[in-house]
């Protein structure tokens, strides 16, 4: 009687042992699933309404859970939505003409005279050279750097000679894709292999079997404003760098700016920190790997995009990039000054002549000893 009364006081209803076992196993399974999401503090829960969405987290092979709000989204939600808020300004702010031109008071002329000082001979383009400003100037549509003597790659054969037995990884946005397009169009023997991906999105692969050249383009992970892209192609640059063996025949070019201007700079800093960490690890295991950082571009500034893609925002991000990679054994292609100094109208996708000069600087670091 005592045992039966004790059982009734604890469980006022009867449970079959097999049912109790099933309930315990179900509870354990739910606990395991929840712990899998927060284990080692690799998952964060952000947001406060509506529905859940997953996206990859830098440096980890897992996903982050995030609620995406339907009203007044937080900037982290905008990051997932790969877009931006249309109404970011108050009515008072919207009435301000942010594109008002500043007209000169009178016609101005600049007289250029020969310098009385002798100019020292420039050395080959090698790693370890500091960035300077101005980093160069244009003369007859040719970029003239102030730090090193670049080579002009005027023929496909010269580019093939430079890239002989090289694996070239191009990571970034559509401005980096322009490098891939220029190389494959200018050098017809570098054949594009159709991977079935959208032309303006990627990833893309091109090869030259005769010279053992491999050219890969990969778009960076979110935030990125592409019309259509498969989620498996939105891989973070830091994770891709961890997969690369590296070596003297490996060339890596990275740019990561244009799609980050609508978001707080903290988002960009965290992303660049992860890339920097992966680059340090890569250069530690393969010091001969050449890493090229392409800086931001200036772009056209119609009023409807200035609140999100102003060159002022891009300049801040570009400054962060330069500081973050200073002191690392990498080289820079100063696309900011190469686009702002040219007479062509500013465009996020620079004209072919500017891309040609960027490629000349890039390849001058890949093969500095090539015959000029």
ChimeraX attribute file (.defattr): number of C-alpha atoms within 10 A of each C-alpha:
attribute: neighborCount
match mode: 1-to-1
recipient: residues
	/A:1	6
	/A:2	6
	/A:3	7
	/A:4	8
	/A:5	11
	/A:6	11
	/A:7	13
	/A:8	11
	/A:9	9
	/A:10	8
	/A:11	10
	/A:12	10
	/A:13	8
	/A:14	8
	/A:15	10
	/A:16	7
	/A:17	9
	/A:18	8
	/A:19	10
	/A:20	11
	/A:21	12
	/A:22	11
	/A:23	12
	/A:24	10
	/A:25	12
	/A:26	12
	/A:27	11
	/A:28	12
	/A:29	12
	/A:30	11
	/A:31	11
	/A:32	12
	/A:33	10
	/A:34	11
	/A:35	13
	/A:36	14
	/A:37	17
	/A:38	14
	/A:39	10
	/A:40	8
	/A:41	9
	/A:42	15
	/A:43	17
	/A:44	13
	/A:45	12
	/A:46	15
	/A:47	18
	/A:48	14
	/A:49	13
	/A:50	10
	/A:51	11
	/A:52	15
	/A:53	13
	/A:54	12
	/A:55	15
	/A:56	17
	/A:57	19
	/A:58	21
	/A:59	17
	/A:60	12
	/A:61	9
	/A:62	15
	/A:63	16
	/A:64	19
	/A:65	19
	/A:66	21
	/A:67	19
	/A:68	22
	/A:69	16
	/A:70	11
	/A:71	8
	/A:72	9
	/A:73	18
	/A:74	13
	/A:75	16
	/A:76	16
	/A:77	20
	/A:78	18
	/A:79	20
	/A:80	17
	/A:81	16
	/A:82	15
	/A:83	17
	/A:84	17
	/A:85	13
	/A:86	10
	/A:87	9
	/A:88	11
	/A:89	11
	/A:90	8
	/A:91	9
	/A:92	7
	/A:93	10
	/A:94	12
	/A:95	9
	/A:96	9
	/A:97	9
	/A:98	13
	/A:99	10
	/A:100	8
	/A:101	7
	/A:102	6
	/A:103	6
	/A:104	7
	/A:105	6
	/A:106	6
	/A:107	5
	/A:108	6
	/A:109	6
	/A:110	5
	/A:111	4
	/A:112	6
	/A:113	6
	/A:114	5
	/A:115	7
	/A:116	6
	/A:117	6
	/A:118	6
	/A:119	7
	/A:120	6
	/A:121	9
	/A:122	12
	/A:123	11
	/A:124	17
	/A:125	23
	/A:126	18
	/A:127	16
	/A:128	12
	/A:129	13
	/A:130	10
	/A:131	15
	/A:132	11
	/A:133	9
	/A:134	13
	/A:135	18
	/A:136	17
	/A:137	15
	/A:138	14
	/A:139	9
	/A:140	6
	/A:141	13
	/A:142	15
	/A:143	23
	/A:144	18
	/A:145	19
	/A:146	15
	/A:147	20
	/A:148	20
	/A:149	18
	/A:150	23
	/A:151	21
	/A:152	19
	/A:153	19
	/A:154	11
	/A:155	10
	/A:156	17
	/A:157	12
	/A:158	16
	/A:159	19
	/A:160	21
	/A:161	13
	/A:162	21
	/A:163	23
	/A:164	17
	/A:165	18
	/A:166	19
	/A:167	20
	/A:168	21
	/A:169	22
	/A:170	24
	/A:171	25
	/A:172	24
	/A:173	25
	/A:174	23
	/A:175	21
	/A:176	21
	/A:177	24
	/A:178	20
	/A:179	20
	/A:180	22
	/A:181	17
	/A:182	14
	/A:183	21
	/A:184	20
	/A:185	14
	/A:186	14
	/A:187	17
	/A:188	11
	/A:189	19
	/A:190	23
	/A:191	17
	/A:192	19
	/A:193	10
	/A:194	11
	/A:195	11
	/A:196	9
	/A:197	14
	/A:198	14
	/A:199	12
	/A:200	15
	/A:201	20
	/A:202	21
	/A:203	21
	/A:204	23
	/A:205	19
	/A:206	20
	/A:207	18
	/A:208	20
	/A:209	12
	/A:210	11
	/A:211	16
	/A:212	14
	/A:213	22
	/A:214	21
	/A:215	22
	/A:216	19
	/A:217	25
	/A:218	25
	/A:219	26
	/A:220	24
	/A:221	23
	/A:222	19
	/A:223	21
	/A:224	21
	/A:225	16
	/A:226	15
	/A:227	8
	/A:228	10
	/A:229	17
	/A:230	10
	/A:231	11
	/A:232	7
	/A:233	15
	/A:234	19
	/A:235	17
	/A:236	23
	/A:237	25
	/A:238	22
	/A:239	17
	/A:240	16
	/A:241	19
	/A:242	16
	/A:243	10
	/A:244	13
	/A:245	12
	/A:246	21
	/A:247	17
	/A:248	14
	/A:249	16
	/A:250	21
	/A:251	22
	/A:252	20
	/A:253	22
	/A:254	20
	/A:255	25
	/A:256	25
	/A:257	22
	/A:258	27
	/A:259	22
	/A:260	22
	/A:261	22
	/A:262	23
	/A:263	19
	/A:264	14
	/A:265	15
	/A:266	10
	/A:267	15
	/A:268	19
	/A:269	15
	/A:270	12
	/A:271	19
	/A:272	20
	/A:273	16
	/A:274	17
	/A:275	24
	/A:276	17
	/A:277	14
	/A:278	20
	/A:279	22
	/A:280	16
	/A:281	14
	/A:282	21
	/A:283	19
	/A:284	11
	/A:285	13
	/A:286	16
	/A:287	14
	/A:288	16
	/A:289	21
	/A:290	23
	/A:291	24
	/A:292	22
	/A:293	21
	/A:294	25
	/A:295	25
	/A:296	26
	/A:297	26
	/A:298	25
	/A:299	20
	/A:300	16
	/A:301	17
	/A:302	12
	/A:303	14
	/A:304	9
	/A:305	12
	/A:306	16
	/A:307	20
	/A:308	21
	/A:309	23
	/A:310	19
	/A:311	19
	/A:312	13
	/A:313	21
	/A:314	24
	/A:315	18
	/A:316	14
	/A:317	24
	/A:318	22
	/A:319	13
	/A:320	15
	/A:321	23
	/A:322	16
	/A:323	10
	/A:324	15
	/A:325	19
	/A:326	14
	/A:327	10
	/A:328	14
	/A:329	18
	/A:330	20
	/A:331	23
	/A:332	22
	/A:333	23
	/A:334	23
	/A:335	23
	/A:336	18
	/A:337	18
	/A:338	25
	/A:339	24
	/A:340	15
	/A:341	15
	/A:342	19
	/A:343	9
	/A:344	12
	/A:345	13
	/A:346	17
	/A:347	14
	/A:348	17
	/A:349	18
	/A:350	20
	/A:351	15
	/A:352	12
	/A:353	14
	/A:354	19
	/A:355	22
	/A:356	22
	/A:357	23
	/A:358	20
	/A:359	21
	/A:360	21
	/A:361	25
	/A:362	23
	/A:363	22
	/A:364	22
	/A:365	24
	/A:366	25
	/A:367	18
	/A:368	20
	/A:369	13
	/A:370	13
	/A:371	9
	/A:372	10
